[in-house]
């Protein structure tokens, strides 16, 4: 496969080799329940439903493209994560995946905490009534305004990301007469991706403070002697306006096993042991971050929250016992793992363009403005004809958007019924995470609405942008 550089992206105009894709499914009308939200089904008449509502009815009422979010599924996943980790651990929903006031209220009601990384996310959380003490503030370059607001509101944790930030947060807390609880984010030299992890020099990134004392290493078996993370601990412990409560680590995204977490926990616990030995302090918290994967296609096989919770608890307990430490309170930050599977994007087909000997290009009324992940990350999705069933044979298709870019691809390769026609509705599952968060106005597209569906009722929780919205920002 050619990967030559092109302004449209590395896969511009690929002619993919025969057999690069899976065989067509036996039944194009079947919906794989591992990929779709839990209340999604297909009626005997053939239309897809969610929360008991037909997508044709939803399209008529709310238009397309639109994101439809299964509220019952979202809440159930919140409870599953909360119950899996129990009362002696903390589950922080990663707001960057998708955030709005309705979601914040659901999180609050289901007993989850919230991780934010900007003033906008913090403002949304507070406006929706999330208690500040249940909010953690992330970010590699927090502004003075963001820090001041977080301290002033009393957020439960600020995750420190640099030496400069230690000083800024300490100054803000002192000026406000407060003692701010903080964690230090460390880079542990581990980068996890799906089923494998590689321990190399991943300190070369913008986030966190390296455990390693020199370039290229992760401090050997345990640690961090002389590294930036250890120096950050020393500085924080000297400041009266800061209370160091723990260490934070994040190793990647879309992770399907816990091997990388095992290496990360080993190295973080090495730092905890060093803190105890050098400063006589046992830090009470360890946060292993998020990045847990979901099923975008039937080939993906994510673990259940109970399995993940047991594995992470066992890892941390084993490492702490080996280091002679009291087991700290564990925190995790699932975002995609909660909201990702709970939503799908509904599109209307505009044109169907067969290319002899290659595939059929199916253009829909959205694209990279509502889902940039395929263009940005080569992300893989699946797609289904949603407005009806079909007995037609399979047609190798590429679902593309309406934007002025050759790289504007929604689903790179999928089998759709050969009788697909303009006006049909297509649904792309597992779009709850990052799609609306990363939505944009390229070509002055209007960002789609997010519609929550539950028990036969639907309501807009983020409305569709209008032309007036675009022009309101244009001061002429």
C-alpha angles and dihedrals in degrees: 000000000000114000098174116150119264132164089244091057141277094291098049112146094352114177097207119213121255111270098022089122130061121262115271115270118259090241119031090194096059117104116213104227091207089068104035131069113271099254094047113115141149120246122228086255089058106250121127117243133193123194087356095303125119115237090226089060090045092050091051092050102039105020129223144316094040139145115235115200122199101223094190090054092047092052092045091053091049090054092046092055093043093050094043093058097035134201096310094063136054128235113199116191108223102234094199089076092066130327137180134139094267091054091049090053091050091050091050092048093048093050101250128137124227135236116205131180106187142041089252093055091046092049091050092049094050093043090055093052103256106157108248093229088064093056127092120199119217134175139122095231109027112183122234088250092053093048094047092049093047093050093042092051092047102241112193096237139007112201107219115220106177144014090257090055092054089060094043095050092044091051093048092048093048092049090052093045093242138126107226122210110228142178126203117232112221132190108224102190094254127115116184125200123177108296101358141049132203122204105208138122097310091148083095094095139092098251129086138341120292121247090208120094092213140022121292102013137089099216097273121256100349113003166214113059108164095354128136092258092057090048090050090054091051092051095047093049089056094057119088094201093059129067112199107213103166156324126277127207133177121183108180148299139282091023118176102184137034101236093105091049089055092058092043093050091049091056096042091050087051088060091047089054091049091051090052094047096046102034105021091238128125107202111223101214141055122184117196094187126221136273097131111160133240134200111269092163133018089260092067116092113189122184123248119252091251091057092047093047093050093047094049093045091050092049095049093043093050093048094047093047089051090052095045093244132139107252106257126221109276125226130188132184114213114175109144089036090062107035102023099079095039099074141051133191118236119209137177119230113240107174136008113204119181118205109202113244094003120059143291119269112220113194120203133189096257133038138147092000091067099027115024094160096094092052094040102041106013084247117184125228137169127224139200138197099250108179097063145356121256136204093196121117124261121281120197103235142180113208109214136177133239098250127117095255131095087215092059095117127151101179115013099202129005140144115244129172113280091232092063110141141180110284095036117126121236124195124204112197131211095038097127095102124068097340096096091029091057096036115132144186099246109161084011090285116173113241112243126246126254111228121194114213125195136156096346096315130102130195135174113248094173114024126222114265116249135210087254090059091055094046093046089067093046104085092188 
